[in-house]
Amino acid sequence: MDYVAPPRIIAEAVQIASRKARLSIIDMLIRGMLAGAFLAYATSLAIIVTAQGIAPVVGAILFPAGFVMLVLLGLELATGNFAMLPMAAVAGRISCRSMLRNWLWVYAGNLLGSLLYAVLFYLAITNCGTSDGGAIAATVKQIAQKKTLAYMSVGASGWSAALIKGVLCNWMVTVGVMLALVSRSTIAKIAAMWLPIMTFFALGYEHSIVNMYVIPSGMLLGAPISLRAWWFWNQLPVTMGNLVGGSLFTGLAMYLTHAPRAAPLQKPEAVLEPVLAGDRIA
């Protein structure tokens, strides 16, 4: 009875989202900062693999480690919350105001954590500014410019491409969030989450929180990217795309198809017993 069926997953996701909406601002900031930093750790790991001339798919295989860590530790990732909180809002468990409050503060926390790690990463690979960072720095700058200047060079088409890649990215990321609830076993949770996260990263789609680390890192290392180029040509369209992909294609889609038949949180003891036994293990 390790597997949790989709109706029960949706019921649990709504319950979790309700708790997220009640978090204090300081909790959202701290948990958001840690989540941003852990995702930046995983991204830098993937970049280092690429800089060593290893096939990029190896970096994609390793990248989900950061996502797994932040989920298992109960941290806050804005892109994941883009899917979970709309379900609770539609269910009438939270208000739209509390949903937007969570998104704002968690996004801010993710940004702070990503920037903190970017600065520390820069200091680490340049020996506190005494070297140019070598092949790793060159790879970071190349990626950062591809995520900004390459879009800017083709105008509206580039902006639209960033938006669409944001949609496709968070469609998979939020599937990973939901799959974290598919089992009561930690090993099974990790395996389930790994698949969609590896998929989006290998396909080169755009994740707003990952970009909060990659682009500032490139800027610190000398990439000719302005703040406007970062925010207008990447962060804004990618965040909008992540919001659409997470809220519509995962959160609301899953809720609409499963919620009418979702198992209530209180069920006859004979039916709930194996599920609750798993709850105590999770």
N, C-alpha and C positions, 0 to 999 in steps of 0.2 A: 504493500500500500504506500510505497514511497512516492509514486507519481501523483501530482495534484492536477485535477482536471481544470480546463479553462474557466468554467463558471465559478469555481472556487477561487481561482487565481484573481478574477475580476473583483469578487467580493473582498478578498484580502487586499488587493491594490487600492480599492476605495477606502478601506480602513486605514491603511498606511498613509495615503494621501491626506486623510483627515488629520492625522497626527502631525504630518509635515506642515500643514497650514497653521497649526497652533504653536509652532516653534517660536522662541523669542528671537529677536534680531541678532543678539550676540551668538546664539546657537547657530543660526543660519550662516552668519559670517564665518565663524570658526570652522564649521563643517564644510562650508563652501570653499574656504581657503585650502583646507587639507585635500579636498577632492581635486581642486585645480592643480595643486602641487603634485599629487600622485599621478594624475593624467600626464602632466608635463614630464615626470620621471620616465614614464613608459614611452612617451614620444621621443625623448632624447635617446633612450635605449635603441629604438628603431632607427633613429638617424645615425647613430654610431655604427650600427650594423651596415647600413647603406654606405657610409663613408669608408668602410673597410673593403668595399668592392664585393660584398656578399649580395646575393639576389635580394631585391627589396621584399619579396614575399616572406623571407625569413623575419624581417622586421615586423611585418603584418602578423605573423604567427606569435611573436613575442609581445606585441603591443597590448593585447587584452589584459595582461597582468595588472596594469594600473587600474583598469575598470573594475576588475575582480576585487582588488584591495579596497577600493572606495565603497563598493556595494556591501561587502561583507562587514565592513566597519561602520555601516550605517551613516555614511557621509552624504552630503547634498550636492547633486550635480544638476544644474539648471536644465540641461537637455533631457535628462531623464524625467524631471518634474514637468516638462512640457507635455508629457503623455499622461502621467499619473493624476495630476491635480484636476485637469478637465473632467476626468471620469467622476471624481468626487463632487465637482461642481454640478454636473448634469444629474447626479444622483441626489442632489439637494443636501449633501453633507457639509459643504463649505460654500462660502459666498465667492463671487467673482473678485471682490476686493481682496479677500484673504489669499486667493490664488495669485493675483498679480503681485501682492506683497511678497509672497514667497519667491516668485520668479525674480523680482527685482533684487532682493537682498542676497539670494543664492547666486545669482549672476554676478553681483558685485564681489561676493566672496570668492567665486571661481576666478574672477579677474585678478584680485589681489594675490591669491595663491600662485597663479600662473606667472604673474610678474615677479613675485619674490623668487620663484625657482629660476626664472629667466636670468635674473641678475646673478644669482649664485652660480648658475651654470656658466655664464659668461666669465665670471671670476675664476672658476675652476679650470676651464679649458684654455684660458689665456694666461694662466699663472698670475692672476690679479692684474691683468692688463699689460704684462711684459712681453707677450708674444701674440701672434695673430690667430692662434687657435688651430692652425694647420688644416688638414683635410676635413675635420669635423666642422670647423667654422665655415669653410667653403661650401659644404653641403647644406648647412643651416641657411646661409645667405641665398643659395640657389633656390631652396624650397620657399623661403619667405618671398622672394621676388616673383616666383611662379604663382604664388597665391595672391599677389597684389598687382604688380606692374604688368604681368601678362594679361590679366583681366582688363586693366586700364587701357592697354594698347588697342583693344578692339571695342572699346566704348560700351554701349548699351548691351551688346551681345555678351560681353565679358561679365557685366553685372548680372545679367540673366543666368549665365552659366553658373556663377557662384551661388545664386539663389537655388537653382535646380539641384546642384551638387549638395547643397545644405539639406534640401528635402530628402534626397536619396540617402544621405548619411544618417540622419536622425530617425528615419524609418527603421533602419537596422539597429541603431543604438538603443532605441526604445523597445524593440523586440528583445534585445538583451536584458533590459530592465525587467520586462515581463517574465522572461525565462528564468530569472533569478528566483521566481516564486514557484517554479514548476516542480520542485522537489524539496523534501525536508532534509536531504543529505547534502552536506557541504561540498563533497566531491562532485556530486551530480549538478549542483548549482553552478560550480565553476565550469564544468564541461559545457553546460547549456549556454551560459553567458558567453563563453569563448567564441562560439561559432559566428553569431551575427557581428560581433565587434571585429573579429579578424576579417570578415567579409568586407565591411565598409572601408576599413583601412587599406586592404589590399587593392580595392577598386579606386583609391585616390579621391574619395569624396571629401566634402568639407565639413569639419566639426568646429563650431565656434569656440569651444573651450580649448581644444587643441591649438587653435590659431592664436589664442591669447598668449600662448607660450612661444610658438614657432616664429611668428612675425616680429614681436618685440626682441626676441633673441637675435634674429637677423639684423634688426636695426642697431642693436648694441654692438654687433660684430662688424658694422660698417656697410650694410646693404643700403642703397640710396632710396629708402622708403620713408615717406612723410607720415605723420599721424593721420592726415586726411586720407592718404592712399590706403593706409591700413583700415581705417574705419569705414570709409565710403565704398571702397572696392572689394572689401572682404568681410569685415566684422558685421556690418549692417545686413547685407544680403544673405550671408550665411546664417546669421541668427534668425532672420525671418524664415529662411528655408527650414532650419532646424525646428522652429516653432510649428510650421505647417506639417512637416513630416511626422513629428512626434504627436501632436495633438489630434490631427485628423486621421492620419493613416494607421496609427497604432492605438492611441488612447480611445478616441471616440468610436473608431471602427470596431475595436474589440468589445467596448462596452455595449454598443448597440446590438451586436450579434449574440452576446453571451449574458448580458445583465438580466433580460426578461426571464431567463431560466437559471439565474445564478442561485446557488445554494444559499439559504439564509444563514446568518452567522450563528443562530441557535437551531440545532437540529436534534432529533431523537438521539438518545445516547448510543443506541446500537449502531447508528450510521456514523456518528461523529467520532466514536472512540478511536479508530485507527488514525484519523486525521489529527486529532488532538495529541495523540502519542507522538506523532511526527513533529507537531508544534513545539513540544517540550525539548526536542532534540535540536531544532534549528537554531 
